Amino acid sequence: MERTYGDIDGAGTGGAGTGGAGTRGAADADTGGGRGPKAGGARPAPGGGGPGGPLAFSAADQEKQRAVRQMKTLATGLLLAVALVYVLAKWAQSAGLGGWSGYVAAAAEAGMVGALADWFAVTALFRRPLGLPIPHTAIIPTKKDQLGHSLGEFVGENFLAGDVVRQRLRAVGIGSRLGAWLAEPAHVDRVTAELATAVRGALTVLRDADVQAVVGEAITRRADAQEIAPGLGTMLEKVVADGGHRRVVDLVCVRAHDWLTLHSDSVMDAVTGGAPGWTPRFVDRKVGDRVYRELLRFVTEMRDMPDHPARGAVDRFLADFARDLQSDTDTRARVERLKSEVLGRGEVQDLIASAWGSVRAMIVAAAEDERSELRLRARAAILSLGTRLATDERLQRKVDGWLEDAAVYVVTTYRGEITSLITETVAGWDAEHTSRKIEAHIGRDLQFIRINGTVVGALAGLLIYTLTHTVVG
């Protein structure tokens, strides 16, 4: 009788098991094999997985569970009250105390039936009534996985549908709200600071060696795939046509004249050193001096005369070379071979790799400095975007369309993965703990069904009894 009363009034909500006494024993084993503090220490609150588990009972859950127990006590007390009224009414009827006793007995009898029926229905959701293996009882523990699967399908069909997501986002008006928010300077400062922090964090996490390898490979692959000779030829052709090369020629002439002026002995030594051994010394010196003076005169004239024939020859050479770079197959092939040799040198690869370190240091320094040009320009750009987005309806519709398309793509492409999060999470819950958790949240409202069943049953019984006596007489 103690077990029966416990199932009816629910005083042992946390201890009633799905499968009767065996499940109750398993629940006790979870707490250390005892039924109280002396057997296994302090008994933990009913829940799933212990402290930190996915269904661990919080203080709010325990408070709700106490409220459920109170409502169970109230519903069971009402059942006992109508049972007592029924006994008293039947005694009064048998004692001939008046016709009213029949009406009271009928109402009380129907009230007990309604109370017991609703008690059975509510209890069958969470456990086996009286521990009996009655079919279609303990619905939540036994059908937990199916309920989770059905919940996942329901969410996928009714919340993750493309039309639903698009309609909801359109009603929110994210574009206008985002624009109004970004139009505030304080908000822009916050966004800029967060972006700077994100950039610093990303650059800090990245390994320099990996990035340098990727950058070096990308530059090398791009350079290998792209033929540079035609581009160089076009650029050189424009430079020659605009006369931009003449400053270089002027510089070369000036430096050549200065060098010859300072190093006349070097020219003399080069001439005399290459002379035959049978020529007299004074002849070698005279030839060397003549060569030096003619060379110095040539360089001086070329430096001082913009229309010097040698300058024209240089112009023609560069123009011809520019055409060859664009159209001559042999010249283009030579340039490509030279390019491959240059890119293959270790010094060039080291230079490409070291460029990332300089760029990273520059970006990090700019991100940390609130008055850097990078942050000031980023802030101005975000503020301008916010102002436009707050006033330009066409831009708002465009942003809303982008967000809607992105959200619809995500929910339609990954709907199965999203709903599987629900089904797999529910499947991983312990059945008994899940039942306790759900009962703690909705059990109080369910006890009103028992109370209403008692009241409605009593009224229905009274009505039926009254109609029967009125019609039959």
C-alpha positions as MATLAB code, in Angstrom:
seq = 'MERTYGDIDGAGTGGAGTGGAGTRGAADADTGGGRGPKAGGARPAPGGGGPGGPLAFSAADQEKQRAVRQMKTLATGLLLAVALVYVLAKWAQSAGLGGWSGYVAAAAEAGMVGALADWFAVTALFRRPLGLPIPHTAIIPTKKDQLGHSLGEFVGENFLAGDVVRQRLRAVGIGSRLGAWLAEPAHVDRVTAELATAVRGALTVLRDADVQAVVGEAITRRADAQEIAPGLGTMLEKVVADGGHRRVVDLVCVRAHDWLTLHSDSVMDAVTGGAPGWTPRFVDRKVGDRVYRELLRFVTEMRDMPDHPARGAVDRFLADFARDLQSDTDTRARVERLKSEVLGRGEVQDLIASAWGSVRAMIVAAAEDERSELRLRARAAILSLGTRLATDERLQRKVDGWLEDAAVYVVTTYRGEITSLITETVAGWDAEHTSRKIEAHIGRDLQFIRINGTVVGALAGLLIYTLTHTVVG';
ca = [
       0.000    0.000    0.000;
       2.901    2.345    0.600;
       4.077    1.952   -2.999;
       0.561    2.528   -4.316;
       0.132    5.718   -2.346;
       3.544    6.931   -3.509;
       2.576    6.456   -7.150;
      -0.699    8.294   -6.676;
       0.371   11.340   -4.706;
       3.861   11.588   -6.299;
       5.602   12.284   -3.021;
       8.617   10.455   -4.415;
       8.850   12.246   -7.762;
      12.600   11.989   -7.942;
      12.646    8.365   -6.788;
       9.835    6.807   -8.816;
      11.358    4.767  -11.602;
      10.289    3.977  -15.101;
      10.247    0.265  -14.525;
       8.980   -0.053  -10.978;
      11.090   -1.333   -8.135;
      13.998   -2.345  -10.343;
      14.346    1.159  -11.742;
      13.978    2.645   -8.282;
      16.873    0.474   -7.163;
      18.960    1.709  -10.094;
      18.196    5.273   -9.163;
      19.307    4.545   -5.601;
      22.494    2.957   -6.908;
      23.332    6.204   -8.700;
      23.438    7.966   -5.366;
      25.770    5.479   -3.689;
      23.463    2.537   -3.004;
      21.658    4.121   -0.056;
      18.379    5.872    0.497;
      19.657    8.607    2.761;
      22.675   10.639    3.779;
      24.012    7.880    6.006;
      24.203    5.292    3.249;
      26.092    7.188    0.604;
      26.810   10.687    1.783;
      24.773   13.689    0.739;
      22.198   12.612   -1.810;
      22.503   14.653   -5.012;
      19.526   16.368   -6.509;
      17.682   14.293   -9.086;
      18.964   15.064  -12.531;
      20.925   13.750  -15.455;
      24.604   13.033  -15.468;
      25.447   14.478  -12.086;
      26.958   17.918  -11.585;
      27.656   19.574  -14.868;
      25.656   16.937  -16.785;
      23.398   17.938  -19.638;
      20.268   17.534  -17.488;
      21.585   18.330  -14.016;
      18.921   19.757  -11.731;
      19.449   23.396  -10.921;
      18.109   25.234   -7.905;
      15.217   26.482  -10.056;
      14.425   22.904  -11.091;
      14.353   21.770   -7.483;
      11.994   24.618   -6.632;
       9.711   23.586   -9.488;
       9.854   19.992   -8.304;
       8.723   21.064   -4.833;
       5.824   22.924   -6.432;
       4.896   19.757   -8.350;
       4.859   17.757   -5.114;
       2.573   20.317   -3.510;
       0.150   20.159   -6.409;
       0.217   16.349   -6.344;
      -0.611   16.436   -2.660;
      -3.495   18.815   -3.362;
      -4.881   16.673   -6.210;
      -4.553   13.484   -4.160;
      -6.156   15.186   -1.165;
      -9.109   16.157   -3.341;
      -9.426   12.528   -4.459;
      -9.426   11.354   -0.843;
     -11.962   14.044    0.035;
     -14.469   12.934   -2.622;
     -13.883    9.319   -1.565;
     -14.775   10.261    2.010;
     -17.830   12.170    0.792;
     -18.889    9.118   -1.207;
     -18.608    6.850    1.844;
     -20.577    9.270    4.004;
     -23.233    9.801    1.304;
     -23.735    6.043    0.876;
     -24.053    5.661    4.638;
     -26.634    8.443    4.724;
     -28.493    6.838    1.821;
     -28.585    3.447    3.524;
     -29.695    5.102    6.742;
     -32.615    6.756    4.905;
     -31.601   10.296    5.818;
     -33.088   11.732    2.618;
     -32.976   11.746   -1.175;
     -30.173   14.256   -1.267;
     -27.672   11.561   -0.305;
     -28.140    9.835   -3.679;
     -27.212   13.006   -5.542;
     -24.118   13.532   -3.377;
     -23.067    9.900   -3.720;
     -23.400   10.023   -7.519;
     -21.379   13.213   -7.734;
     -18.674   11.865   -5.430;
     -18.532    8.552   -7.277;
     -18.104   10.232  -10.661;
     -15.554   12.585   -9.141;
     -13.470    9.617   -7.981;
     -13.653    8.044  -11.442;
     -12.562   11.274  -13.102;
      -9.747   11.780  -10.608;
      -8.448    8.224  -11.027;
      -8.681    8.381  -14.827;
      -6.767   11.642  -15.014;
      -4.249   10.416  -12.457;
      -3.628    7.412  -14.684;
      -3.275    9.612  -17.787;
      -0.847   12.057  -16.160;
       1.208    9.346  -14.468;
       1.414    7.304  -17.690;
       3.348   10.141  -19.294;
       6.312    9.725  -16.949;
       6.192    6.197  -15.457;
       4.317    2.914  -15.160;
       1.234    3.485  -12.967;
       1.577    1.324   -9.852;
       4.661   -0.190  -11.511;
       2.459   -2.353  -13.734;
       3.695   -3.058  -17.298;
       0.587   -1.604  -18.893;
       0.975   -0.929  -22.636;
       1.358    2.683  -23.793;
       2.492    3.973  -20.417;
       5.796    5.631  -19.394;
       5.529    7.431  -22.720;
       8.309    9.973  -22.243;
      10.988    7.524  -21.021;
      10.163    4.854  -23.612;
       9.430    7.176  -26.529;
      12.176    9.719  -25.763;
      14.161    9.116  -28.943;
      11.037    9.163  -31.111;
       9.929   12.398  -29.468;
      13.352   13.905  -30.127;
      13.203   12.819  -33.770;
       9.688   14.218  -34.148;
      10.780   17.461  -32.489;
      13.702   17.748  -34.884;
      11.423   17.178  -37.891;
       8.932   19.710  -36.533;
      11.623   22.348  -36.108;
      13.062   21.603  -39.543;
       9.711   21.815  -41.334;
       8.214   24.767  -39.465;
      11.178   26.888  -38.322;
      13.962   26.110  -40.804;
      11.898   26.411  -43.968;
      13.285   28.893  -46.483;
      10.059   30.895  -46.774;
       9.673   31.121  -43.004;
      13.243   32.341  -42.482;
      13.011   34.839  -45.331;
       9.673   36.218  -44.130;
      10.876   36.559  -40.554;
      14.109   38.326  -41.503;
      12.219   40.640  -43.834;
       9.850   41.591  -41.033;
      12.773   42.364  -38.714;
      14.353   44.855  -41.136;
      17.960   44.140  -40.250;
      19.359   46.589  -42.798;
      17.646   49.664  -41.358;
      18.339   48.615  -37.765;
      21.983   47.945  -38.522;
      22.288   51.296  -40.274;
      20.729   53.179  -37.370;
      23.058   51.401  -34.947;
      26.192   52.042  -37.019;
      25.261   55.691  -37.510;
      26.098   56.329  -33.843;
      29.779   57.346  -33.378;
      30.021   55.485  -30.077;
      28.896   52.263  -31.740;
      31.352   52.795  -34.588;
      34.180   53.227  -32.074;
      33.184   49.952  -30.472;
      33.052   48.118  -33.809;
      36.422   49.553  -34.843;
      37.997   48.490  -31.552;
      36.556   44.981  -31.865;
      37.785   44.680  -35.439;
      41.242   45.823  -34.377;
      41.272   43.228  -31.616;
      40.155   40.538  -34.052;
      42.860   41.501  -36.545;
      45.562   41.466  -33.866;
      44.332   38.115  -32.590;
      44.240   36.578  -36.056;
      47.717   37.825  -36.928;
      49.047   36.621  -33.575;
      47.614   33.136  -34.012;
      48.983   32.741  -37.533;
      52.428   31.194  -37.715;
      54.864   33.342  -39.673;
      56.519   30.335  -41.277;
      53.211   29.012  -42.631;
      52.086   32.385  -43.944;
      55.481   33.082  -45.501;
      55.393   29.726  -47.245;
      51.893   30.391  -48.588;
      52.721   33.937  -49.702;
      55.976   32.849  -51.326;
      54.293   29.998  -53.149;
      51.419   32.228  -54.291;
      53.749   34.925  -55.641;
      56.025   32.391  -57.320;
      53.137   30.485  -58.859;
      51.545   33.701  -60.080;
      54.817   34.909  -61.566;
      55.443   31.551  -63.252;
      51.953   31.453  -64.725;
      52.037   35.041  -65.999;
      54.376   35.929  -68.907;
      56.046   39.210  -68.051;
      57.822   40.063  -71.315;
      54.812   41.618  -73.139;
      53.953   43.720  -70.117;
      57.526   44.888  -69.753;
      57.649   45.703  -73.462;
      54.452   47.763  -73.292;
      55.700   49.642  -70.247;
      59.121   50.282  -71.829;
      57.474   51.488  -75.036;
      55.416   54.050  -73.106;
      58.462   55.195  -71.145;
      60.499   55.714  -74.329;
      57.617   57.484  -76.073;
      57.243   59.882  -73.127;
      61.021   60.427  -72.864;
      61.082   59.119  -69.308;
      64.305   57.197  -69.958;
      66.289   60.348  -70.725;
      66.799   61.168  -67.075;
      68.383   57.761  -66.632;
      70.655   58.411  -69.603;
      71.566   61.818  -68.146;
      72.430   60.239  -64.831;
      74.576   57.566  -66.489;
      76.443   60.180  -68.534;
      77.110   62.365  -65.495;
      78.357   59.450  -63.441;
      80.512   58.180  -66.331;
      82.096   61.637  -66.783;
      82.812   61.938  -63.079;
      84.322   58.468  -62.952;
      86.541   59.092  -65.943;
      87.706   62.364  -64.433;
      88.722   60.697  -61.208;
      90.109   57.470  -62.658;
      92.226   58.457  -65.649;
      95.004   56.151  -64.417;
      92.678   53.180  -64.591;
      91.916   53.881  -68.260;
      95.651   54.316  -69.030;
      96.530   51.065  -67.253;
      93.779   49.213  -69.136;
      95.087   50.426  -72.516;
      98.772   49.862  -71.831;
      98.087   46.541  -70.182;
      96.372   45.249  -73.324;
      99.035   46.489  -75.734;
     101.401   43.994  -77.440;
     104.718   43.389  -75.749;
     106.792   44.455  -78.689;
     105.417   48.064  -78.763;
     107.511   50.750  -77.036;
     106.325   52.131  -73.737;
     105.951   55.703  -74.887;
     103.737   54.534  -77.759;
     101.483   52.681  -75.322;
     101.246   55.755  -73.123;
     100.493   58.007  -76.085;
      97.765   55.657  -77.359;
      96.334   55.361  -73.872;
      96.262   59.093  -73.416;
      94.543   59.549  -76.781;
      91.937   56.892  -75.961;
      91.267   58.475  -72.587;
      90.847   61.985  -74.036;
      88.551   60.748  -76.832;
      86.468   58.738  -74.368;
      86.174   61.695  -72.009;
      85.207   63.961  -74.918;
      82.571   61.520  -76.097;
      81.016   61.216  -72.650;
      81.146   64.991  -72.134;
      79.442   65.682  -75.451;
      76.826   63.035  -74.753;
      76.215   64.598  -71.343;
      75.939   68.152  -72.652;
      74.139   67.552  -75.990;
      70.544   66.334  -75.747;
      70.555   65.656  -79.496;
      73.762   63.654  -79.476;
      73.700   60.775  -81.994;
      74.527   58.287  -79.237;
      71.411   59.352  -77.349;
      69.354   58.746  -80.501;
      70.957   55.313  -80.785;
      69.941   54.578  -77.216;
      66.370   55.678  -78.016;
      66.241   53.411  -81.069;
      67.745   50.497  -79.132;
      65.190   50.805  -76.350;
      62.298   51.163  -78.817;
      63.454   48.075  -80.729;
      63.893   46.163  -77.479;
      60.384   47.131  -76.375;
      58.953   45.765  -79.641;
      60.994   42.586  -79.326;
      59.678   42.052  -75.806;
      56.151   42.181  -77.158;
      56.484   40.285  -80.418;
      59.824   38.480  -80.746;
      59.514   34.852  -79.620;
      63.218   34.376  -78.891;
      63.438   37.539  -76.787;
      60.323   36.612  -74.800;
      61.672   33.113  -74.154;
      64.958   34.563  -72.870;
      63.101   36.885  -70.513;
      61.054   33.959  -69.169;
      64.182   31.910  -68.529;
      65.757   34.860  -66.759;
      62.601   35.301  -64.678;
      62.639   31.639  -63.607;
      66.323   31.852  -62.667;
      65.742   34.992  -60.594;
      62.688   33.576  -58.787;
      64.555   30.356  -58.073;
      67.342   32.078  -56.210;
      67.253   31.735  -52.448;
      67.815   35.443  -51.910;
      64.639   36.286  -53.834;
      62.590   33.706  -51.936;
      63.914   35.044  -48.639;
      62.969   38.563  -49.724;
      59.421   37.435  -50.578;
      59.093   35.590  -47.264;
      60.411   38.503  -45.235;
      57.839   40.807  -46.814;
      55.096   39.101  -44.753;
      56.878   39.871  -41.497;
      57.066   43.545  -42.406;
      53.430   43.652  -43.475;
      52.266   41.858  -40.317;
      54.213   44.175  -38.032;
      52.831   47.195  -39.866;
      49.218   45.977  -39.599;
      49.527   45.044  -35.912;
      51.046   48.419  -35.065;
      48.315   50.220  -36.984;
      45.590   48.139  -35.312;
      46.920   48.926  -31.841;
      47.204   52.671  -32.477;
      43.817   54.367  -32.146;
      45.047   57.330  -34.201;
      46.634   55.294  -36.978;
      45.555   55.932  -40.524;
      44.231   52.379  -40.776;
      41.855   52.707  -37.826;
      40.804   56.243  -38.737;
      39.963   55.180  -42.279;
      38.160   52.068  -41.044;
      36.125   54.148  -38.606;
      35.231   56.687  -41.290;
      34.225   53.925  -43.691;
      32.002   52.187  -41.124;
      30.387   55.466  -40.078;
      29.723   56.363  -43.702;
      28.232   52.923  -44.313;
      25.976   53.267  -41.272;
      24.758   56.703  -42.363;
      23.975   55.472  -45.864;
      22.368   52.309  -44.587;
      20.137   54.277  -42.228;
      18.776   56.558  -44.983;
      19.116   54.693  -48.266;
      16.141   52.338  -48.666;
      17.629   50.782  -51.793;
      20.784   49.836  -49.903;
      18.675   48.534  -47.017;
      16.761   46.234  -49.371;
      20.012   45.056  -50.898;
      21.537   44.229  -47.495;
      18.308   42.544  -46.381;
      18.355   40.481  -49.565;
      21.946   39.398  -48.988;
      21.205   38.377  -45.415;
      18.014   36.575  -46.397;
      19.774   34.661  -49.161;
      22.632   33.729  -46.827;
      20.264   32.591  -44.056;
      18.082   30.602  -46.469;
      21.146   28.937  -47.940;
      22.388   27.944  -44.486;
      19.062   26.556  -43.225;
      18.273   24.697  -46.449;
      21.763   23.308  -46.936;
      22.443   22.375  -43.316;
      18.906   21.682  -42.115;
      19.726   18.038  -41.484;
      22.773   18.925  -39.400;
      20.798   21.496  -37.401;
      17.898   19.162  -36.643;
      20.298   16.319  -35.888;
      21.616   18.481  -33.053;
      18.161   18.196  -31.465;
      17.640   14.496  -32.134;
      21.141   13.431  -31.125;
      21.057   15.582  -27.997;
      17.727   14.109  -26.907;
      18.968   10.605  -27.742;
      21.971   11.160  -25.472;
      19.822   12.049  -22.467;
      19.107    9.474  -19.791;
      15.463    8.410  -20.094;
      14.668    8.515  -16.365;
      16.388   11.858  -15.802;
      14.702   13.315  -18.887;
      11.327   12.270  -17.513;
      12.086   13.900  -14.156;
      13.296   17.085  -15.803;
      10.200   17.442  -17.966;
       7.901   16.583  -15.070;
       9.549   19.280  -12.942;
       8.775   21.855  -15.633;
       5.217   20.899  -16.637;
       4.107   18.630  -13.793;
       2.463   21.428  -11.808;
       0.159   22.310  -14.696;
      -0.593   18.638  -15.301;
      -1.847   18.276  -11.714;
      -4.573   20.788  -12.554;
      -5.834   18.184  -15.024;
      -6.355   15.834  -12.097;
      -8.132   18.533  -10.118;
     -10.278   19.507  -13.087;
     -11.037   15.846  -13.760;
     -12.295   15.437  -10.214;
     -14.503   18.540  -10.403;
     -15.802   17.874  -13.925;
     -16.407   14.220  -13.139;
     -18.418   15.138  -10.058;
     -20.527   17.645  -12.015;
     -21.055   15.162  -14.844;
     -22.080   12.435  -12.398;
     -24.495   14.783  -10.667;
     -25.996   15.826  -14.015;
     -26.388   12.249  -15.216;
     -27.954   11.156  -11.928;
     -30.331   14.107  -11.979;
     -31.397   13.522  -15.596;
     -31.859    9.824  -14.952;
     -34.153   10.404  -11.972;
     -36.009   13.142  -13.749;
     -36.650   11.139  -16.924;
     -37.157    7.711  -15.386;
     -38.938    9.134  -12.334;
];
